Amino acid sequence: MNYTLVPMDRSHLAGVAELERLCFATPWSEAMLAEELYNDTASFIVAEGEDGSVLGYAGLHVILDEGYIDNVAVRPDCRRQGIADRLLDVFCRFGEEKLAFLTLEVRPSNEAAVALYRKHGFQEAGRRRDYYEAPKEDALLLTRQFGRKEESL
């Protein structure tokens, strides 16, 4: 499958919103995604097919040296082809250079996602009780620490 990783722009909003509806019980709306285009703390990347379609996407918010991965999603018919792995790799490489840690929440029942995050060095840091709706489920809080040393003043 041929695709390119690109920064999310206005042309991707409808496709990313559709992917949100396909993948999540409480999806972000197109308007919410559009707001992120103007958010200086946000970085959203899209796996774009040759025809411009959205095959997957990932979102990250950074505050100082802390990174929070919002969502990683891939179209169901495009899964198991390395797209999520590549999207996550972009954020992990960024984290190695710029961040103290990356963190995210994931459903424990989403075994494929948990395995992917563990492959990228994320470890369980806790649980958020009843975090998810439809169905009700705790969230695993997974974090990857980076070896950045505090810079001397």
TIVO-2410 file (N, C-alpha, C; in nm, 3 decimals):
# residues 153
REC num residu      c1      c2      c3 atome chaine
REC   1      M   0.084  -0.118   0.000     N      A
REC   1      M   0.000   0.000   0.000    CA      A
REC   1      M   0.089   0.124   0.000     C      A
REC   2      N   0.062   0.214  -0.092     N      A
REC   2      N   0.140   0.337  -0.101    CA      A
REC   2      N   0.068   0.451  -0.031     C      A
REC   3      Y   0.141   0.519   0.055     N      A
REC   3      Y   0.088   0.635   0.126    CA      A
REC   3      Y   0.205   0.722   0.168     C      A
REC   4      T   0.173   0.845   0.204     N      A
REC   4      T   0.273   0.942   0.249    CA      A
REC   4      T   0.225   1.000   0.380     C      A
REC   5      L   0.318   1.023   0.472     N      A
REC   5      L   0.285   1.092   0.596    CA      A
REC   5      L   0.303   1.241   0.574     C      A
REC   6      V   0.196   1.317   0.602     N      A
REC   6      V   0.196   1.461   0.579    CA      A
REC   6      V   0.130   1.531   0.698     C      A
REC   7      P   0.163   1.659   0.719     N      A
REC   7      P   0.091   1.733   0.823    CA      A
REC   7      P  -0.056   1.747   0.784     C      A
REC   8      M  -0.145   1.737   0.882     N      A
REC   8      M  -0.287   1.754   0.856    CA      A
REC   8      M  -0.312   1.898   0.811     C      A
REC   9      D  -0.394   1.913   0.707     N      A
REC   9      D  -0.438   2.046   0.665    CA      A
REC   9      D  -0.589   2.040   0.639     C      A
REC  10      R  -0.645   2.152   0.595     N      A
REC  10      R  -0.791   2.161   0.578    CA      A
REC  10      R  -0.845   2.051   0.485     C      A
REC  11      S  -0.767   2.011   0.387     N      A
REC  11      S  -0.814   1.911   0.291    CA      A
REC  11      S  -0.837   1.774   0.356     C      A
REC  12      H  -0.779   1.752   0.473     N      A
REC  12      H  -0.791   1.624   0.542    CA      A
REC  12      H  -0.905   1.619   0.643     C      A
REC  13      L  -0.964   1.734   0.675     N      A
REC  13      L  -1.057   1.739   0.789    CA      A
REC  13      L  -1.175   1.644   0.776     C      A
REC  14      A  -1.240   1.640   0.662     N      A
REC  14      A  -1.355   1.551   0.646    CA      A
REC  14      A  -1.313   1.405   0.659     C      A
REC  15      G  -1.200   1.368   0.602     N      A
REC  15      G  -1.151   1.230   0.610    CA      A
REC  15      G  -1.111   1.190   0.750     C      A
REC  16      V  -1.047   1.282   0.823     N      A
REC  16      V  -1.009   1.252   0.961    CA      A
REC  16      V  -1.134   1.242   1.049     C      A
REC  17      A  -1.231   1.331   1.028     N      A
REC  17      A  -1.356   1.324   1.105    CA      A
REC  17      A  -1.430   1.193   1.077     C      A
REC  18      E  -1.429   1.149   0.953     N      A
REC  18      E  -1.492   1.020   0.920    CA      A
REC  18      E  -1.419   0.906   0.992     C      A
REC  19      L  -1.288   0.912   0.993     N      A
REC  19      L  -1.208   0.810   1.062    CA      A
REC  19      L  -1.238   0.810   1.211     C      A
REC  20      E  -1.253   0.927   1.269     N      A
REC  20      E  -1.291   0.939   1.411    CA      A
REC  20      E  -1.423   0.865   1.436     C      A
REC  21      R  -1.521   0.888   1.349     N      A
REC  21      R  -1.653   0.823   1.368    CA      A
REC  21      R  -1.642   0.671   1.353     C      A
REC  22      L  -1.556   0.625   1.264     N      A
REC  22      L  -1.537   0.481   1.244    CA      A
REC  22      L  -1.469   0.414   1.363     C      A
REC  23      C  -1.377   0.486   1.426     N      A
REC  23      C  -1.287   0.423   1.522    CA      A
REC  23      C  -1.318   0.448   1.669     C      A
REC  24      F  -1.392   0.556   1.700     N      A
REC  24      F  -1.406   0.595   1.840    CA      A
REC  24      F  -1.552   0.615   1.879     C      A
REC  25      A  -1.585   0.577   2.003     N      A
REC  25      A  -1.721   0.592   2.054    CA      A
REC  25      A  -1.758   0.738   2.074     C      A
REC  26      T  -1.661   0.821   2.109     N      A
REC  26      T  -1.685   0.965   2.126    CA      A
REC  26      T  -1.589   1.040   2.033     C      A
REC  27      P  -1.624   1.047   1.905     N      A
REC  27      P  -1.532   1.104   1.806    CA      A
REC  27      P  -1.520   1.256   1.816     C      A
REC  28      W  -1.405   1.306   1.773     N      A
REC  28      W  -1.387   1.449   1.757    CA      A
REC  28      W  -1.466   1.489   1.632     C      A
REC  29      S  -1.526   1.606   1.637     N      A
REC  29      S  -1.600   1.658   1.522    CA      A
REC  29      S  -1.504   1.725   1.424     C      A
REC  30      E  -1.553   1.748   1.304     N      A
REC  30      E  -1.472   1.819   1.205    CA      A
REC  30      E  -1.434   1.958   1.256     C      A
REC  31      A  -1.526   2.025   1.325     N      A
REC  31      A  -1.498   2.158   1.380    CA      A
REC  31      A  -1.387   2.152   1.487     C      A
REC  32      M  -1.392   2.049   1.572     N      A
REC  32      M  -1.288   2.034   1.674    CA      A
REC  32      M  -1.152   2.011   1.608     C      A
REC  33      L  -1.150   1.929   1.506     N      A
REC  33      L  -1.025   1.902   1.434    CA      A
REC  33      L  -0.974   2.028   1.365     C      A
REC  34      A  -1.064   2.107   1.308     N      A
REC  34      A  -1.025   2.231   1.241    CA      A
REC  34      A  -0.958   2.327   1.339     C      A
REC  35      E  -1.009   2.332   1.461     N      A
REC  35      E  -0.948   2.419   1.562    CA      A
REC  35      E  -0.802   2.383   1.587     C      A
REC  36      E  -0.770   2.254   1.577     N      A
REC  36      E  -0.633   2.209   1.603    CA      A
REC  36      E  -0.534   2.261   1.499     C      A
REC  37      L  -0.583   2.297   1.381     N      A
REC  37      L  -0.494   2.354   1.278    CA      A
REC  37      L  -0.433   2.485   1.323     C      A
REC  38      Y  -0.499   2.553   1.416     N      A
REC  38      Y  -0.453   2.683   1.465    CA      A
REC  38      Y  -0.402   2.677   1.608     C      A
REC  39      N  -0.383   2.558   1.659     N      A
REC  39      N  -0.336   2.537   1.795    CA      A
REC  39      N  -0.185   2.517   1.793     C      A
REC  40      D  -0.111   2.611   1.850     N      A
REC  40      D   0.035   2.603   1.847    CA      A
REC  40      D   0.092   2.485   1.924     C      A
REC  41      T   0.013   2.425   2.012     N      A
REC  41      T   0.062   2.310   2.089    CA      A
REC  41      T   0.031   2.177   2.020     C      A
REC  42      A  -0.041   2.182   1.907     N      A
REC  42      A  -0.088   2.059   1.842    CA      A
REC  42      A  -0.008   2.027   1.716     C      A
REC  43      S   0.009   1.898   1.694     N      A
REC  43      S   0.069   1.847   1.570    CA      A
REC  43      S  -0.010   1.724   1.529     C      A
REC  44      F  -0.073   1.729   1.414     N      A
REC  44      F  -0.150   1.617   1.363    CA      A
REC  44      F  -0.090   1.575   1.230     C      A
REC  45      I  -0.066   1.445   1.214     N      A
REC  45      I  -0.012   1.393   1.089    CA      A
REC  45      I  -0.109   1.292   1.030     C      A
REC  46      V  -0.109   1.286   0.899     N      A
REC  46      V  -0.203   1.202   0.824    CA      A
REC  46      V  -0.126   1.108   0.734     C      A
REC  47      A  -0.171   0.982   0.729     N      A
REC  47      A  -0.124   0.887   0.628    CA      A
REC  47      A  -0.219   0.906   0.510     C      A
REC  48      E  -0.166   0.966   0.405     N      A
REC  48      E  -0.247   1.004   0.289    CA      A
REC  48      E  -0.223   0.906   0.175     C      A
REC  49      G  -0.331   0.847   0.125     N      A
REC  49      G  -0.321   0.757   0.011    CA      A
REC  49      G  -0.287   0.833  -0.115     C      A
REC  50      E  -0.251   0.760  -0.221     N      A
REC  50      E  -0.214   0.822  -0.348    CA      A
REC  50      E  -0.326   0.910  -0.404     C      A
REC  51      D  -0.450   0.876  -0.371     N      A
REC  51      D  -0.565   0.953  -0.420    CA      A
REC  51      D  -0.604   1.067  -0.325     C      A
REC  52      G  -0.522   1.093  -0.223     N      A
REC  52      G  -0.550   1.199  -0.127    CA      A
REC  52      G  -0.638   1.156  -0.011     C      A
REC  53      S  -0.681   1.031  -0.008     N      A
REC  53      S  -0.768   0.983   0.100    CA      A
REC  53      S  -0.690   0.970   0.230     C      A
REC  54      V  -0.763   0.978   0.341     N      A
REC  54      V  -0.704   0.963   0.473    CA      A
REC  54      V  -0.709   0.816   0.511     C      A
REC  55      L  -0.593   0.754   0.523     N      A
REC  55      L  -0.585   0.612   0.562    CA      A
REC  55      L  -0.567   0.598   0.713     C      A
REC  56      G  -0.507   0.700   0.774     N      A
REC  56      G  -0.484   0.699   0.917    CA      A
REC  56      G  -0.438   0.837   0.960     C      A
REC  57      Y  -0.435   0.856   1.090     N      A
REC  57      Y  -0.383   0.983   1.141    CA      A
REC  57      Y  -0.344   0.967   1.287     C      A
REC  58      A  -0.266   1.063   1.336     N      A
REC  58      A  -0.227   1.067   1.476    CA      A
REC  58      A  -0.217   1.213   1.518     C      A
REC  59      G  -0.251   1.239   1.645     N      A
REC  59      G  -0.246   1.375   1.698    CA      A
REC  59      G  -0.164   1.381   1.825     C      A
REC  60      L  -0.092   1.490   1.840     N      A
REC  60      L  -0.004   1.510   1.955    CA      A
REC  60      L  -0.019   1.653   2.004     C      A
REC  61      H  -0.023   1.670   2.136     N      A
REC  61      H  -0.016   1.803   2.197    CA      A
REC  61      H   0.110   1.807   2.282     C      A
REC  62      V   0.182   1.918   2.275     N      A
REC  62      V   0.307   1.936   2.349    CA      A
REC  62      V   0.296   2.061   2.434     C      A
REC  63      I   0.322   2.045   2.563     N      A
REC  63      I   0.331   2.157   2.656    CA      A
REC  63      I   0.470   2.148   2.720     C      A
REC  64      L   0.550   2.250   2.697     N      A
REC  64      L   0.690   2.252   2.741    CA      A
REC  64      L   0.761   2.127   2.688     C      A
REC  65      D   0.803   2.036   2.776     N      A
REC  65      D   0.870   1.914   2.729    CA      A
REC  65      D   0.786   1.788   2.752     C      A
REC  66      E   0.653   1.807   2.761     N      A
REC  66      E   0.562   1.695   2.783    CA      A
REC  66      E   0.475   1.674   2.659     C      A
REC  67      G   0.467   1.549   2.613     N      A
REC  67      G   0.388   1.518   2.496    CA      A
REC  67      G   0.271   1.427   2.531     C      A
REC  68      Y   0.153   1.463   2.479     N      A
REC  68      Y   0.032   1.384   2.501    CA      A
REC  68      Y  -0.023   1.341   2.365     C      A
REC  69      I  -0.024   1.212   2.339     N      A
REC  69      I  -0.079   1.160   2.214    CA      A
REC  69      I  -0.230   1.146   2.232     C      A
REC  70      D  -0.303   1.220   2.148     N      A
REC  70      D  -0.449   1.221   2.157    CA      A
REC  70      D  -0.508   1.094   2.098     C      A
REC  71      N  -0.485   1.073   1.972     N      A
REC  71      N  -0.542   0.960   1.901    CA      A
REC  71      N  -0.445   0.908   1.797     C      A
REC  72      V  -0.450   0.780   1.777     N      A
REC  72      V  -0.386   0.714   1.663    CA      A
REC  72      V  -0.496   0.627   1.603     C      A
REC  73      A  -0.528   0.649   1.477     N      A
REC  73      A  -0.638   0.575   1.415    CA      A
REC  73      A  -0.603   0.540   1.271     C      A
REC  74      V  -0.645   0.421   1.231     N      A
REC  74      V  -0.623   0.373   1.094    CA      A
REC  74      V  -0.754   0.312   1.045     C      A
REC  75      R  -0.787   0.339   0.921     N      A
REC  75      R  -0.909   0.281   0.863    CA      A
REC  75      R  -0.907   0.130   0.881     C      A
REC  76      P  -1.020   0.071   0.919     N      A
REC  76      P  -1.023  -0.073   0.943    CA      A
REC  76      P  -0.970  -0.157   0.826     C      A
REC  77      D  -0.995  -0.116   0.703     N      A
REC  77      D  -0.948  -0.194   0.588    CA      A
REC  77      D  -0.801  -0.172   0.557     C      A
REC  78      C  -0.735  -0.085   0.633     N      A
REC  78      C  -0.592  -0.056   0.611    CA      A
REC  78      C  -0.506  -0.098   0.730     C      A
REC  79      R  -0.566  -0.163   0.828     N      A
REC  79      R  -0.491  -0.201   0.947    CA      A
REC  79      R  -0.397  -0.318   0.917     C      A
REC  80      R  -0.301  -0.335   1.008     N      A
REC  80      R  -0.202  -0.443   0.999    CA      A
REC  80      R  -0.110  -0.428   0.878     C      A
REC  81      Q  -0.089  -0.302   0.838     N      A
REC  81      Q   0.002  -0.275   0.725    CA      A
REC  81      Q   0.110  -0.175   0.764     C      A
REC  82      G   0.126  -0.149   0.895     N      A
REC  82      G   0.235  -0.065   0.943    CA      A
REC  82      G   0.206   0.084   0.948     C      A
REC  83      I   0.085   0.125   0.918     N      A
REC  83      I   0.054   0.269   0.917    CA      A
REC  83      I   0.062   0.326   1.058     C      A
REC  84      A  -0.004   0.266   1.155     N      A
REC  84      A   0.000   0.316   1.293    CA      A
REC  84      A   0.142   0.314   1.346     C      A
REC  85      D   0.218   0.211   1.312     N      A
REC  85      D   0.357   0.200   1.354    CA      A
REC  85      D   0.438   0.320   1.304     C      A
REC  86      R   0.420   0.356   1.179     N      A
REC  86      R   0.493   0.470   1.122    CA      A
REC  86      R   0.448   0.602   1.183     C      A
REC  87      L   0.317   0.619   1.203     N      A
REC  87      L   0.267   0.741   1.266    CA      A
REC  87      L   0.326   0.757   1.406     C      A
REC  88      L   0.322   0.651   1.484     N      A
REC  88      L   0.374   0.656   1.619    CA      A
REC  88      L   0.525   0.679   1.620     C      A
REC  89      D   0.595   0.620   1.524     N      A
REC  89      D   0.739   0.638   1.515    CA      A
REC  89      D   0.777   0.785   1.497     C      A
REC  90      V   0.698   0.859   1.420     N      A
REC  90      V   0.725   1.002   1.401    CA      A
REC  90      V   0.724   1.073   1.537     C      A
REC  91      F   0.622   1.047   1.617     N      A
REC  91      F   0.612   1.114   1.747    CA      A
REC  91      F   0.721   1.067   1.843     C      A
REC  92      C   0.757   0.939   1.837     N      A
REC  92      C   0.863   0.889   1.925    CA      A
REC  92      C   0.999   0.949   1.889     C      A
REC  93      R   1.027   0.962   1.760     N      A
REC  93      R   1.153   1.025   1.719    CA      A
REC  93      R   1.156   1.172   1.762     C      A
REC  94      F   1.044   1.241   1.748     N      A
REC  94      F   1.034   1.379   1.797    CA      A
REC  94      F   1.059   1.382   1.948     C      A
REC  95      G   0.996   1.290   2.019     N      A
REC  95      G   1.012   1.283   2.164    CA      A
REC  95      G   1.155   1.262   2.207     C      A
REC  96      E   1.226   1.175   2.136     N      A
REC  96      E   1.366   1.149   2.170    CA      A
REC  96      E   1.450   1.276   2.162     C      A
REC  97      E   1.415   1.364   2.070     N      A
REC  97      E   1.490   1.488   2.051    CA      A
REC  97      E   1.444   1.602   2.142     C      A
REC  98      K   1.314   1.607   2.172     N      A
REC  98      K   1.258   1.729   2.231    CA      A
REC  98      K   1.186   1.714   2.364     C      A
REC  99      L   1.148   1.592   2.402     N      A
REC  99      L   1.057   1.576   2.515    CA      A
REC  99      L   1.117   1.497   2.630     C      A
REC 100      A   1.060   1.518   2.749     N      A
REC 100      A   1.093   1.436   2.865    CA      A
REC 100      A   1.014   1.306   2.861     C      A
REC 101      F   0.889   1.314   2.809     N      A
REC 101      F   0.807   1.193   2.799    CA      A
REC 101      F   0.693   1.214   2.701     C      A
REC 102      L   0.638   1.102   2.656     N      A
REC 102      L   0.513   1.096   2.581    CA      A
REC 102      L   0.417   1.013   2.663     C      A
REC 103      T   0.289   1.049   2.662     N      A
REC 103      T   0.191   0.971   2.736    CA      A
REC 103      T   0.061   0.962   2.656     C      A
REC 104      L  -0.020   0.863   2.688     N      A
REC 104      L  -0.147   0.841   2.619    CA      A
REC 104      L  -0.235   0.750   2.701     C      A
REC 105      E  -0.364   0.747   2.665     N      A
REC 105      E  -0.458   0.651   2.722    CA      A
REC 105      E  -0.500   0.554   2.614     C      A
REC 106      V  -0.526   0.429   2.653     N      A
REC 106      V  -0.572   0.327   2.560    CA      A
REC 106      V  -0.662   0.229   2.634     C      A
REC 107      R  -0.760   0.176   2.562     N      A
REC 107      R  -0.845   0.072   2.621    CA      A
REC 107      R  -0.761  -0.055   2.642     C      A
REC 108      P  -0.765  -0.115   2.760     N      A
REC 108      P  -0.693  -0.242   2.780    CA      A
REC 108      P  -0.738  -0.351   2.683     C      A
REC 109      S  -0.865  -0.344   2.641     N      A
REC 109      S  -0.918  -0.445   2.548    CA      A
REC 109      S  -0.865  -0.428   2.406     C      A
REC 110      N  -0.803  -0.315   2.375     N      A
REC 110      N  -0.747  -0.291   2.242    CA      A
REC 110      N  -0.604  -0.349   2.241     C      A
REC 111      E  -0.599  -0.481   2.236     N      A
REC 111      E  -0.471  -0.551   2.251    CA      A
REC 111      E  -0.371  -0.516   2.142     C      A
REC 112      A  -0.418  -0.493   2.019     N      A
REC 112      A  -0.327  -0.457   1.910    CA      A
REC 112      A  -0.260  -0.322   1.939     C      A
REC 113      A  -0.338  -0.225   1.986     N      A
REC 113      A  -0.282  -0.093   2.017    CA      A
REC 113      A  -0.186  -0.102   2.136     C      A
REC 114      V  -0.225  -0.175   2.240     N      A
REC 114      V  -0.137  -0.189   2.357    CA      A
REC 114      V  -0.005  -0.251   2.314     C      A
REC 115      A  -0.009  -0.354   2.230     N      A
REC 115      A   0.113  -0.419   2.182    CA      A
REC 115      A   0.199  -0.320   2.102     C      A
REC 116      L   0.136  -0.240   2.018     N      A
REC 116      L   0.209  -0.141   1.939    CA      A
REC 116      L   0.279  -0.040   2.030     C      A
REC 117      Y   0.208   0.011   2.130     N      A
REC 117      Y   0.268   0.109   2.220    CA      A
REC 117      Y   0.383   0.047   2.299     C      A
REC 118      R   0.365  -0.076   2.344     N      A
REC 118      R   0.473  -0.143   2.418    CA      A
REC 118      R   0.595  -0.163   2.328     C      A
REC 119      K   0.572  -0.196   2.202     N      A
REC 119      K   0.681  -0.211   2.105    CA      A
REC 119      K   0.764  -0.083   2.095     C      A
REC 120      H   0.697   0.031   2.110     N      A
REC 120      H   0.764   0.161   2.101    CA      A
REC 120      H   0.813   0.211   2.237     C      A
REC 121      G   0.816   0.125   2.337     N      A
REC 121      G   0.877   0.159   2.464    CA      A
REC 121      G   0.785   0.221   2.568     C      A
REC 122      F   0.655   0.220   2.544     N      A
REC 122      F   0.560   0.273   2.642    CA      A
REC 122      F   0.539   0.170   2.751     C      A
REC 123      Q   0.528   0.219   2.875     N      A
REC 123      Q   0.506   0.133   2.990    CA      A
REC 123      Q   0.386   0.184   3.069     C      A
REC 124      E   0.319   0.092   3.137     N      A
REC 124      E   0.200   0.130   3.214    CA      A
REC 124      E   0.240   0.220   3.330     C      A
REC 125      A   0.173   0.335   3.338     N      A
REC 125      A   0.199   0.432   3.445    CA      A
REC 125      A   0.079   0.444   3.538     C      A
REC 126      G  -0.032   0.378   3.504     N      A
REC 126      G  -0.151   0.384   3.588    CA      A
REC 126      G  -0.275   0.352   3.508     C      A
REC 127      R  -0.390   0.372   3.573     N      A
REC 127      R  -0.520   0.350   3.509    CA      A
REC 127      R  -0.611   0.468   3.541     C      A
REC 128      R  -0.699   0.496   3.448     N      A
REC 128      R  -0.804   0.595   3.472    CA      A
REC 128      R  -0.935   0.517   3.476     C      A
REC 129      R  -0.996   0.513   3.594     N      A
REC 129      R  -1.116   0.432   3.615    CA      A
REC 129      R  -1.233   0.486   3.534     C      A
REC 130      D  -1.302   0.396   3.465     N      A
REC 130      D  -1.422   0.429   3.387    CA      A
REC 130      D  -1.401   0.546   3.291     C      A
REC 131      Y  -1.285   0.553   3.232     N      A
REC 131      Y  -1.247   0.664   3.142    CA      A
REC 131      Y  -1.329   0.662   3.013     C      A
REC 132      Y  -1.350   0.544   2.959     N      A
REC 132      Y  -1.419   0.531   2.831    CA      A
REC 132      Y  -1.567   0.500   2.850     C      A
REC 133      E  -1.647   0.546   2.754     N      A
REC 133      E  -1.790   0.516   2.747    CA      A
REC 133      E  -1.814   0.426   2.626     C      A
REC 134      A  -1.925   0.358   2.624     N      A
REC 134      A  -1.975   0.282   2.508    CA      A
REC 134      A  -1.869   0.193   2.444     C      A
REC 135      P  -1.826   0.088   2.506     N      A
REC 135      P  -1.864   0.041   2.639    CA      A
REC 135      P  -1.778   0.105   2.748     C      A
REC 136      K  -1.832   0.105   2.869     N      A
REC 136      K  -1.760   0.159   2.985    CA      A
REC 136      K  -1.635   0.073   3.008     C      A
REC 137      E  -1.521   0.140   3.022     N      A
REC 137      E  -1.396   0.067   3.042    CA      A
REC 137      E  -1.292   0.162   3.101     C      A
REC 138      D  -1.204   0.106   3.184     N      A
REC 138      D  -1.091   0.182   3.233    CA      A
REC 138      D  -0.998   0.216   3.116     C      A
REC 139      A  -0.909   0.310   3.138     N      A
REC 139      A  -0.802   0.339   3.042    CA      A
REC 139      A  -0.670   0.301   3.104     C      A
REC 140      L  -0.585   0.239   3.024     N      A
REC 140      L  -0.446   0.223   3.065    CA      A
REC 140      L  -0.375   0.354   3.034     C      A
REC 141      L  -0.300   0.405   3.128     N      A
REC 141      L  -0.217   0.522   3.106    CA      A
REC 141      L  -0.078   0.470   3.075     C      A
REC 142      L  -0.034   0.490   2.951     N      A
REC 142      L   0.097   0.442   2.908    CA      A
REC 142      L   0.188   0.562   2.884     C      A
REC 143      T   0.313   0.550   2.928     N      A
REC 143      T   0.409   0.659   2.916    CA      A
REC 143      T   0.543   0.606   2.868     C      A
REC 144      R   0.608   0.685   2.785     N      A
REC 144      R   0.745   0.655   2.744    CA      A
REC 144      R   0.832   0.771   2.790     C      A
REC 145      Q   0.926   0.740   2.875     N      A
REC 145      Q   1.022   0.840   2.924    CA      A
REC 145      Q   1.139   0.849   2.827     C      A
REC 146      F   1.192   0.968   2.815     N      A
REC 146      F   1.311   0.988   2.732    CA      A
REC 146      F   1.427   1.031   2.822     C      A
REC 147      G   1.545   1.008   2.777     N      A
REC 147      G   1.665   1.031   2.859    CA      A
REC 147      G   1.716   1.172   2.859     C      A
REC 148      R   1.630   1.269   2.834     N      A
REC 148      R   1.677   1.408   2.834    CA      A
REC 148      R   1.716   1.451   2.974     C      A
REC 149      K   1.830   1.515   2.983     N      A
REC 149      K   1.876   1.567   3.111    CA      A
REC 149      K   1.830   1.712   3.122     C      A
REC 150      E   1.801   1.755   3.243     N      A
REC 150      E   1.763   1.895   3.262    CA      A
REC 150      E   1.881   1.982   3.223     C      A
REC 151      E   1.852   2.085   3.148     N      A
REC 151      E   1.959   2.174   3.105    CA      A
REC 151      E   1.997   2.265   3.221     C      A
REC 152      S   2.127   2.289   3.232     N      A
REC 152      S   2.174   2.374   3.343    CA      A
REC 152      S   2.135   2.519   3.314     C      A
REC 153      L   2.109   2.591   3.422     N      A
REC 153      L   2.067   2.730   3.410    CA      A
REC 153      L   2.183   2.823   3.396     C      A
***
